[in-house]
Amino acid sequence: MSDRDLQSIVDELAERLRRSVAIDDPAIRLLAASRHFGDEDALRVSSVLNRSVEPEIVDHILAQGISRWVAPGVVGVEGAMPRLCAPVRCNGMLLGYLWLIDKDGTFTDQEMTAAGEAAATAGAMLLRRLLLHERSKARQEGILRELVSGDLAVRAQAIQDLRAEQLFGDESTHFTVLAVQCQASHATAAPQEVAFEAAVEDGVRAVADVALMAANRSRAWILLIQRVPPSRGLVESVAERITARFRRLSDENAQPVFGLGGTVTTLGDVVTSYQQALLAARAALLLPSIGELARWGELGPYELLLKLPAEDLLNAASVPALAAVEQEDTHNVLIATLTGFFDHGGNIQRTADSMRVHRATLYQRLKRIEQITGCSLDSGDDRLMLHLGLKLRVIAAAYRDHLGR
């Protein structure tokens, strides 16, 4: 079904009733609108221009229980004229809402009947569209999963299948994966899974070029297919839209995290961007200091360390020299001193300033660390071992918290 089919329902009803008519999806996003007959208000004009209304207005409208309606009724909207709302359903499934406007909120039985009949016709069309969309989505998701398979032959076939879909032209030669993951506490209940997938779909709609997605419970990934690499602003906009939608549908405190892989220029290399995006998302999930959006290429040593399997990483984090320091660190300052020393590139003055101690005090602490560990901070190998050990301890602690170990 085309949008023109839905548009014809709206236009025909509008001409018959001499009222402006609109149809929204279940999230109150505009699908089709007729011309106006002098009955429009600021809310209608805004919704036509932006194809959506402000979230607080959506919440106010939905709070009136219209998602449970099975027949037309009148809805009051603060600061706007009353609306006749006819739920668009098919086989009991809610697929949207049909709207009429009246300054007094008075609608005749004939108008309500006509609106209900038009909504029923629109429901059949929207259900067909939904079924076609779901089939296409399932086919595309299957291709995406094969595109990042470990089997070269499977990946090669996926490349052919994706090109056969003709979703993008030859000028779209930049491919970037954005991974999305929600916290484990939000991944257990079915409603959370539905909210998560709906939020990711909403983020995909924010992309002007081609964007495909694959979702599974608490994890999803989006393949951005563009003429140029995605800008920081675009990626941040997609992430913000997904977060906002997920919070509205599930928990206002929910915080998905995101990992952006590097941009590649061939479909055969998408698997590389995919693997990078997953590792970056893992970094954002485990290390809050990185932020909710982690970008591959900006994670420093964590890009190497996070490639280790969890068990190997936990084992490698048991560095005897650091364990000895921790045992002797009765005042809990030596590990912090060593961390600050490395974070400031071994610069004594900057480290002392950041810790608000005298240089002499810092030297004493560093000397004590050398005595306990038997390492020399003048040795490149010793510094590398201690620095990596500290980073491994941070990740290991995050893993243990995440795994409840």
Secondary structure, 3 states (H helix, E strand, C coil): CCHHHHHHHHHHHHHHHCCCEEEECCCCEEEEECCCCCCCCHHHHHHHHHCECCHHHHHHHHCCCHHHCCCCEEECCCCCCCEEEEEEEECCEEEEEEEEECCCCCCCHHHHHHHHHHHHHHHHHHHHHHHHHHHHHHHHHHHHHHHCCCCHHHHHHHHHHHHHCCCCCCCCCEEEEEEEECCHHHCCCHHHHHHHHHHHHHHHHCCCCEEEEEEECCEEEEEEEECCCCCHHHHHHHHHHHHHHHHHHCCCCCCCEEEECCCECCHHHHHHHHHHHHHHHHHHHHCHHHCCEEECCCCCCHHHHCCCCHHHHHHHCCCHHHHHHHHHCCCCCHHHHHHHHHHCCCCHHHHHHHHCCCHHHHHHHHHHHHHHHCCCCCCHHHHHHHHHHHHHHHHHHHHHHHHCC
